[in-house]
Amino acid sequence: MDALPAVVPERGLPFSVTVYEVGPRDGLQAEQGILDAATKAALIGRLGAAGLTVIEATAFVSPKWIPQLADAAEVFARLDPAAGIRYPVLVPNLRGLERAVAAGAREIAVFASATETFARNNLNRGARDVLAQLAPVLAEAGRTGVAVRGYVSMCFGDPWEGEVPFARVVETVTWLLDHGCGRVSLGDTIGTGTPGHVRGLIDALGAAGVEPSSLAGHFHDTYGQALANVHAALQAGVAEFDSSVGGLGGCPYAASATGNLATEDLVWMLHGLGYDTGVDLTALVRTSTWISDRLRRPNASRAATALSRRAGAGAN
């Protein structure tokens, strides 16, 4: 399984790129199967051993809404704080922040929507009401030194509202940055974005004073555009991308949203562009095979599938 892409760097791209692994949180929350805390912690451990340095571990949310992550505190307690790995967690409100901090988290993510309908369907309140609920969370995180990252869903299209105006995304992103988020991830929640759309939104954000260094990309592969969109964002100066081992997940509140961009596919492309991600692709593929087997679902990563077939690799 030691095949590697030819390395051909491209001029004008960011000097380095961060792979932000979301499989243990965003991936597992959308899977039908519910894993025990030990298996989740083992997954996170294997991802870290493969060289990933940012792994979104879980979410401190109501078990009523996300039963797959009801054991957040237990999972977090099983992680190795000395591993040199960042373990951000998602929180929806002040109660979630309190639970996360009590568990030992020092980095959180918060979640907003660029569209009204998705906000009401996902968070049971309007888009601006979501931001109002996040304001005290961001204030408290800033007061206590907890780092915050923002997610904005439906940046490139909404299954109910259709095309999303750039201005609505710009408004939400700038609000999050102004209120303390260090970086905001642009979510293509239903995977309808294309490279020109990505560049157009980043340009619109730039015109509003938002630097590419303040942005990340979160692309779903519903229409096969995720890697093309990553490349477009790279060319625009964005240097952090969310991905999920084995392409786990989707969005439980948007029926047309298929899996996240697979981490293996992202790493394969980045290695081909000459980036030293620090990720051992062979170990990562073994991990994605391992977790896919435990979830009894096919591995959605094309790179993992090709490399596994090449080497006849299986779970271990």
C-alpha positions, -999 to +999 in steps of 0.1 A: +000+000+000+030+023-005+020+038-038+025+076-037+014+103-061+039+121-083+049+153-065+044+183-087+042+216-067+021+244-079+031+280-077+011+305-058-004+282-032-002+286+006+031+276+021+015+250+044-019+234+048-038+221+079-059+190+076-087+194+101-101+159+108-138+159+116-146+122+114-150+114+151-175+142+154-191+154+122-187+119+107-200+098+135-229+121+143-244+113+109-238+076+109-267+052+118-246+030+139-237+041+174-202+032+186-191+028+222-167+053+238-138+029+237-141+025+200-144+062+194-113+069+215-095+041+196-104+058+163-091+091+175-059+074+188-053+057+154-059+090+136-033+107+158-008+078+153-013+083+115+000+118+119-031+140+121-026+168+145-061+184+147-089+159+154-124+172+163-131+147+190-168+150+198-197+174+206-212+184+239-247+185+226-280+172+239-283+134+235-319+140+224-307+156+192-274+137+186-276+103+204-244+092+186-224+116+207-241+112+240-208+099+256-188+131+248-173+135+283-163+098+285-147+099+251-128+131+259-115+116+292-100+087+272-078+109+250-041+114+256-035+151+265+003+146+261+000+134+224+007+169+210-027+168+192-054+194+193-088+180+202-115+207+195-151+199+204-184+213+191-206+232+215-241+247+207-246+269+238-233+280+272-242+247+288-223+229+261-193+251+268-195+245+305-195+207+300-167+209+275-145+230+298-153+207+327-141+177+306-108+195+299-114+210+264-095+241+256-106+245+220-142+246+208-162+250+176-196+268+172-222+263+145-242+289+125-262+289+093-262+312+063-298+305+057-330+309+077-347+276+068-317+254+077-312+273+110-348+266+119-347+229+109-313+223+124-311+246+155-348+253+161-344+290+158-338+317+132-304+324+118-299+357+137-313+340+168-286+314+165-260+341+165-276+358+195-274+324+214-237+321+204-228+356+216-224+347+253-206+315+244-180+334+225-177+360+252-172+334+279-147+315+258-127+347+252-128+355+289-115+321+299-089+317+271-107+289+252-100+291+214-130+292+191-136+282+155-168+289+137-187+268+112-212+283+087-235+258+070-253+263+036-227+286+022-231+273-014-267+263-016-297+253+005-321+224-002-351+245+007-340+280-003-318+272-033-289+296-042-275+315-012-265+351-018-229+359-010-241+388+012-257+364+037-226+343+040-204+374+044-227+387+071-226+355+091-188+350+087-179+385+097-202+384+127-184+352+139-149+367+133-159+400+150-172+381+181-140+360+187-138+331+163-102+327+152-112+310+119-145+303+102-151+272+081-172+276+050-196+247+047-208+233+014-234+213+033-252+197+004-222+196-019-235+219-047-205+242-048-182+244-078-147+260-081-159+292-096-185+295-068-158+290-042-136+316-057-165+340-059-174+337-023-138+340-011-135+372-032-167+385-018-154+379+017-121+395+008-140+426-004-155+427+031-121+426+047-119+389+055-085+375+048-082+339+034-061+331+065-093+335+086-111+309+065-113+271+062-131+249+037-156+222+045-167+205+013-191+176+008-186+154-022-223+150-032-216+160-068-180+150-069-167+186-065-150+185-031-114+182-042-119+206-071-133+231-045-103+225-022-080+233-051-099+265-059-098+276-023-061+268-021-055+290-051-074+318-033-051+315-003-072+293+021-049+269+040-072+248+062-096+221+051-120+198+070-122+162+061-134+129+075-117+096+076-133+072+051-157+100+040-178+093+072-209+114+077-230+139+060-256+161+076-285+145+096-307+175+089-301+178+051-313+147+033-294+154+001-260+158+019-238+128+014-205+122+030-177+146+039-146+149+018-125+118+027-093+126+045-074+100+024-084+117-008-075+152+005-041+139+018-034+122-016-039+154-034-020+175-010+010+151-012+009+154-049+011+192-046+042+188-025+028+195+009+043+177+039+011+170+058+029+147+083+002+121+076+012+085+070-013+076+042-008+038+047-017+041+084-046+064+076-060+039+050-058+011+075-077+032+100-104+040+076-108+004+067-110-005+104-137+021+112-157+013+080-158-023+090-170-015+125-197+007+111-206-020+085-205+006+057-184+009+026-153+030+026-162+062+007-126+072+001-115+066-035-079+068-025-084+043+003-102+019-019-076+021-047-047+017-023-064-012-004-071-030-036-035-024-048-021-040-017-048-065-009-051-047+025-078-054+050-086-044+086-062-052+113 
